Amino acid sequence: MSLNKEPAALDVDVAANLAQVNGAIAAAAKAAGRGVDDAALVAVSKTQPATAIEPAIQAGQRIFGENRVQEAQGKWPDLKAAHGDVRLHLIGPLQTNKVRDAVALFDVIETVDRPKLARALAREMEKQDRKLGCFIQVNTGEEPQKAGIMPEETDAFVTLVRDELGLNLRGLMCIPPVEEDCSLHFALLRQIARRNGLSELSMGMSADYEVAIQFGATLVRVGTAIFGARRPL
Ligand SMILES: *Cc1c(COP(=O)(O)O)cnc(C)c1O
């Protein structure tokens, strides 16, 4: 059976999960003294078939995240054609040879993390006359195997991306190390964003999005809490 024909898992009520997550987001924002709409939800639909994504769109969700360009190309052109106001965020590493496809399909790139990629994005956006929103991914845990620019290199990289290349830089994004206290990483990301005059922070996943909101997240990226377990590709 092909991935896209697969029905949504029977034991997962996507609409109910979405309502629960949205409620928790609003409660966390309120508890932090923020407005209930100050943190937006990116529903991470990687590995999920279109049949699992449709109920989320029907329930009103409009921002989705995918981590692979090729996988997104398989399911999103049809979904975007059917739902013109849906916005798609790339949240996984981007190779420069996929930049053209990424700029054509996505609305926001959350994983700008090196000069070569930033330059390729700037060229391609110019060529396609599409100005996507961008986030710089910061490797707050300085993990060698993880994507993202090092914290101490971020200020200079912001200058390149925003001021020299003129990309529409909205903010910073991070994925904290799994074994560490996420709040230290969220606080660091916020500190780097503030000193660079950036207002948006993409941080927090299923396990820690409420903590991220406490630390100022404006986008939380939530997958399994909405769609259930990821599926084998
Ligand atoms: C998969 C993924 C998420 C969502 O993770 P969950 O734990 O399923 O909520 C968020 N951000 C990134 C970058 C991801 O790759």
The ligand as a MOL file (V3000), in Angstrom:
LIG
                    3D

  0  0  0     0  0            999 V3000
M  V30 BEGIN CTAB
M  V30 COUNTS 15 15 0 0 0
M  V30 BEGIN ATOM
M  V30 1 C 10.1860 15.9400 14.1960 0
M  V30 2 C 10.4980 17.3200 14.5820 0
M  V30 3 C 9.6780 18.0240 15.4860 0
M  V30 4 C 8.4550 17.4210 16.1470 0
M  V30 5 O 8.8480 16.4690 17.0930 0
M  V30 6 P 7.7620 15.7810 18.0630 0
M  V30 7 O 8.5710 15.2860 19.1950 0
M  V30 8 O 7.1420 14.6930 17.2530 0
M  V30 9 O 6.7840 16.8010 18.4570 0
M  V30 10 C 10.0120 19.3420 15.7700 0
M  V30 11 N 11.0880 19.9370 15.2270 0
M  V30 12 C 11.9020 19.2900 14.3690 0
M  V30 13 C 13.0580 20.0190 13.7850 0
M  V30 14 C 11.6420 17.9730 14.0180 0
M  V30 15 O 12.4570 17.3460 13.1590 0
M  V30 END ATOM
M  V30 BEGIN BOND
M  V30 1 1 1 2
M  V30 2 1 2 3
M  V30 3 2 2 14
M  V30 4 1 3 4
M  V30 5 2 3 10
M  V30 6 1 4 5
M  V30 7 1 5 6
M  V30 8 2 6 7
M  V30 9 1 6 8
M  V30 10 1 6 9
M  V30 11 1 10 11
M  V30 12 2 11 12
M  V30 13 1 12 13
M  V30 14 1 12 14
M  V30 15 1 14 15
M  V30 END BOND
M  V30 END CTAB
M  END
